[in-house]
């Protein structure tokens, strides 16, 4: 999401900064806070409940220690790797995050172009503000498609068929969200769901009432299948020839 949220809204500020461009990711975060509405910044920056997991995820990087080895030739460093046979210059990909148009008018098209410029891989979220076809035709980025299993199976199967026919190389099934997290900032802000053009004609979000809090939370509760299990993985395998990656396995026994 960082690539998208720091493009158009912040561009005028960045151009004025001349030689004082941000050098640290935290500085981009501060620019995003100034550029975005409170509702949208809290949505991008926040987590669920008291945000213990969010803070620990960030702190985890600080607990990683390097064991430096000396007298080793580092004049040529190669960080390249591959995923499902697709070569990348580094093990960094664009993870699936939705609603990029809250940060930049081009939405996920801008993110895809950024990924293509880095020869990286983009995982397009099912909740993107840009159509699958629009992102696919915008650039030559390697693309995977992220999916939830909906209560209405035809919604999921339709999205899979569209991803297949538009050159996406794999399906990334989110398995760690059978129930949407209670995001307290979204409830306070009465978060409004942004348009989901890929779901037009399949699911309507227009009639979701935000009086009780987050429209996104209600949308997830009404549409996503909380009974998700390995049976649905087998079902997904039966309707597509694309490789399937499971996103969200954090316990070894589940692998």
C-alpha positions as CSV (number, residue, x, y, z in Angstrom):
1,X,0.0,0.0,0.0
2,X,2.9,2.3,0.6
3,X,3.6,2.7,-3.1
4,X,0.1,3.9,-3.7
5,X,-0.5,6.0,-0.7
6,X,2.6,8.1,-1.2
7,X,2.1,8.9,-4.9
8,X,-0.4,11.5,-6.1
9,X,-1.7,13.1,-2.9
10,X,1.8,13.8,-1.6
11,X,3.4,14.6,-4.9
12,X,3.0,18.4,-4.7
13,X,4.7,18.3,-1.3
14,X,7.5,16.1,-2.5
15,X,8.2,18.3,-5.5
16,X,8.5,21.3,-3.1
17,X,10.9,19.5,-0.8
18,X,13.5,19.3,-3.6
19,X,16.6,17.8,-2.0
20,X,14.8,17.0,1.2
21,X,13.0,13.9,0.0
22,X,12.2,11.3,2.7
23,X,14.9,8.8,3.3
24,X,13.0,6.6,5.8
25,X,9.7,4.8,5.6
26,X,8.5,6.6,8.7
27,X,8.8,9.9,6.9
28,X,6.6,8.7,4.1
29,X,4.1,7.6,6.8
30,X,4.1,11.2,8.2
31,X,3.4,12.5,4.7
32,X,0.5,10.1,4.3
33,X,-0.9,11.2,7.6
34,X,-1.0,14.8,6.3
35,X,-2.4,13.9,2.9
36,X,-5.2,11.5,3.8
37,X,-8.4,12.0,5.7
38,X,-8.4,10.7,9.3
39,X,-10.8,7.9,8.4
40,X,-8.6,6.6,5.6
41,X,-5.3,7.1,7.4
42,X,-6.6,5.2,10.4
43,X,-7.8,2.4,8.2
44,X,-4.5,2.0,6.5
45,X,-2.4,2.5,9.6
46,X,-4.5,0.6,12.1
47,X,-5.2,-2.8,13.4
48,X,-7.8,-4.7,15.4
49,X,-8.8,-4.3,19.0
50,X,-6.0,-2.9,21.2
51,X,-3.5,-3.4,18.3
52,X,-1.2,-5.6,20.3
53,X,-0.5,-7.8,17.2
54,X,0.1,-4.7,15.0
55,X,2.7,-3.4,17.4
56,X,4.4,-6.8,17.9
57,X,4.6,-7.3,14.1
58,X,6.6,-4.0,13.9
59,X,8.7,-4.8,16.9
60,X,9.5,-8.3,15.5
61,X,11.8,-6.7,12.9
62,X,13.8,-5.0,15.7
63,X,14.3,-8.4,17.3
64,X,16.1,-9.8,14.2
65,X,19.8,-9.7,14.7
66,X,22.4,-10.0,12.0
67,X,25.5,-12.1,12.4
68,X,28.0,-10.2,10.3
69,X,30.7,-12.2,8.5
70,X,33.9,-10.3,7.5
71,X,36.5,-10.6,4.8
72,X,33.9,-11.7,2.3
73,X,33.7,-10.0,-1.2
74,X,30.5,-7.9,-1.2
75,X,31.4,-5.8,-4.3
76,X,28.5,-7.6,-6.2
77,X,25.4,-8.3,-4.2
78,X,22.6,-10.4,-5.7
79,X,19.3,-10.4,-3.9
80,X,17.4,-12.0,-6.7
81,X,15.0,-14.9,-6.2
82,X,12.0,-16.6,-7.8
83,X,8.5,-17.4,-6.8
84,X,6.6,-20.1,-8.7
85,X,9.3,-19.8,-11.3
86,X,8.9,-16.0,-11.8
87,X,12.2,-14.2,-11.3
88,X,12.5,-11.1,-9.2
89,X,15.4,-8.8,-8.2
90,X,14.6,-9.1,-4.5
91,X,12.3,-11.1,-2.2
92,X,9.9,-8.2,-1.9
93,X,6.5,-8.2,-3.4
94,X,3.4,-6.0,-3.2
95,X,1.0,-7.6,-0.8
96,X,-2.8,-7.5,-1.4
97,X,-4.4,-4.4,0.1
98,X,-7.6,-2.9,-1.1
99,X,-9.0,0.6,-1.7
100,X,-6.0,2.2,-3.2
101,X,-8.0,5.1,-4.6
102,X,-8.4,6.5,-1.2
103,X,-4.8,7.4,-1.6
104,X,-4.3,8.1,-5.3
105,X,-6.7,8.6,-8.2
106,X,-5.1,5.9,-10.3
107,X,-5.6,3.3,-7.5
108,X,-4.2,-0.1,-8.0
109,X,-3.2,0.8,-11.5
110,X,-0.5,3.1,-10.0
111,X,0.6,0.3,-7.7
112,X,0.8,-2.2,-10.6
113,X,2.9,0.2,-12.6
114,X,5.2,0.8,-9.6
115,X,5.6,-3.0,-9.2
116,X,6.4,-3.4,-13.0
117,X,9.0,-0.7,-12.8
118,X,10.8,-2.6,-10.1
119,X,10.3,-6.0,-11.9
120,X,8.5,-7.1,-8.8
121,X,5.3,-9.1,-8.3
122,X,1.9,-7.6,-7.3
123,X,-0.9,-9.4,-5.6
124,X,-4.1,-7.7,-6.5
125,X,-6.8,-7.6,-3.7
126,X,-10.3,-8.7,-4.4
127,X,-11.4,-5.4,-2.9
128,X,-9.4,-3.2,-5.3
129,X,-10.9,0.0,-6.5
130,X,-9.8,-0.8,-10.1
131,X,-11.2,-3.6,-12.2
132,X,-9.2,-6.8,-12.7
133,X,-9.2,-6.1,-16.5
134,X,-8.0,-2.5,-15.9
135,X,-5.0,-3.5,-13.8
136,X,-4.1,-6.4,-16.2
137,X,-4.0,-4.1,-19.2
138,X,-2.1,-1.2,-17.5
139,X,1.4,-2.8,-17.5
140,X,3.4,-6.0,-17.6
141,X,3.7,-6.6,-13.9
142,X,3.6,-10.2,-12.8
143,X,0.2,-10.5,-11.1
144,X,-1.3,-12.9,-8.6
145,X,-4.9,-12.5,-7.5
146,X,-6.0,-12.5,-3.8
147,X,-9.4,-14.0,-2.9
148,X,-11.7,-14.6,0.0
149,X,-14.3,-17.4,-0.1
150,X,-17.7,-15.8,-0.1
151,X,-20.9,-17.2,1.3
152,X,-22.1,-17.1,-2.3
153,X,-19.6,-19.4,-4.0
154,X,-20.5,-18.0,-7.5
155,X,-18.9,-14.7,-6.4
156,X,-15.6,-16.3,-5.7
157,X,-15.7,-18.5,-8.9
158,X,-16.5,-15.5,-11.1
159,X,-13.6,-13.6,-9.7
160,X,-11.3,-16.6,-10.3
161,X,-12.4,-16.9,-13.9
162,X,-11.8,-13.3,-14.6
163,X,-8.3,-13.4,-13.0
164,X,-7.5,-16.5,-15.1
165,X,-8.7,-14.9,-18.4
166,X,-6.7,-11.7,-17.7
167,X,-3.3,-13.3,-17.3
168,X,-3.0,-13.6,-13.5
169,X,-0.5,-16.3,-12.6
170,X,-1.8,-17.6,-9.3
171,X,-4.6,-17.4,-6.7
172,X,-3.8,-16.2,-3.2
173,X,-6.4,-17.4,-0.8
174,X,-6.7,-15.5,2.5
175,X,-7.3,-18.1,5.2
176,X,-6.7,-16.2,8.4
177,X,-9.8,-14.0,8.4
178,X,-12.8,-16.2,8.9
179,X,-14.2,-13.4,11.0
180,X,-13.2,-9.8,10.4
181,X,-11.2,-8.2,13.1
182,X,-12.9,-5.6,15.4
183,X,-11.1,-2.5,14.2
184,X,-12.0,0.1,16.8
185,X,-10.7,3.1,14.9
186,X,-12.9,2.2,11.9
187,X,-15.9,1.8,14.3
188,X,-15.3,5.3,15.7
189,X,-14.8,6.8,12.3
190,X,-17.8,5.0,10.9
191,X,-15.7,3.8,8.1
192,X,-17.3,3.8,4.7
193,X,-16.5,1.1,2.2
194,X,-15.0,2.5,-1.0
195,X,-16.4,1.3,-4.4
196,X,-15.7,-2.3,-5.3
197,X,-16.1,-2.4,-9.1
198,X,-15.1,-6.1,-9.3
199,X,-18.1,-7.0,-7.2
200,X,-20.6,-5.0,-9.3
201,X,-23.6,-7.2,-10.2
202,X,-22.4,-9.8,-7.6
203,X,-22.7,-8.1,-4.2
204,X,-24.1,-4.7,-3.3
205,X,-22.6,-2.6,-0.6
206,X,-25.0,0.4,-1.1
207,X,-27.5,-0.8,1.5
208,X,-25.0,-1.3,4.4
209,X,-25.9,0.9,7.3
210,X,-23.0,2.5,9.2
211,X,-25.1,3.7,12.1
212,X,-23.6,1.0,14.3
213,X,-20.0,1.6,13.2
214,X,-17.8,0.3,10.4
215,X,-19.5,-0.4,7.0
216,X,-16.5,-2.6,6.1
217,X,-17.0,-4.7,9.1
218,X,-20.6,-5.2,8.3
219,X,-19.8,-6.0,4.7
220,X,-17.3,-8.7,5.7
221,X,-19.7,-10.2,8.3
222,X,-22.5,-10.3,5.7
223,X,-20.6,-11.7,2.8
224,X,-17.5,-13.7,3.8
225,X,-17.8,-17.4,4.8
226,X,-16.8,-18.0,8.4
227,X,-17.0,-21.8,7.9
228,X,-13.9,-21.7,5.7
229,X,-12.0,-24.9,6.0
230,X,-9.8,-27.3,4.0
231,X,-12.9,-28.3,2.1
232,X,-13.0,-24.9,0.4
233,X,-9.4,-25.2,-0.6
234,X,-10.3,-28.4,-2.4
235,X,-13.3,-26.7,-4.0
236,X,-11.0,-23.9,-5.2
237,X,-8.6,-26.4,-6.7
238,X,-11.5,-28.0,-8.6
239,X,-12.4,-24.7,-10.4
240,X,-9.0,-23.4,-11.5
241,X,-5.8,-24.7,-13.0
242,X,-3.8,-21.8,-11.5
243,X,-1.5,-22.5,-8.5
244,X,-3.1,-21.7,-5.2
245,X,-1.2,-20.0,-2.3
246,X,-2.6,-19.9,1.2
247,X,-2.1,-16.5,2.8
248,X,-2.1,-16.2,6.6
249,X,-0.7,-19.5,7.9
250,X,1.1,-18.6,11.1
251,X,1.0,-21.9,13.0
252,X,3.3,-24.7,11.8
253,X,0.7,-27.4,12.5
254,X,-1.6,-25.8,10.0
255,X,0.9,-26.1,7.1
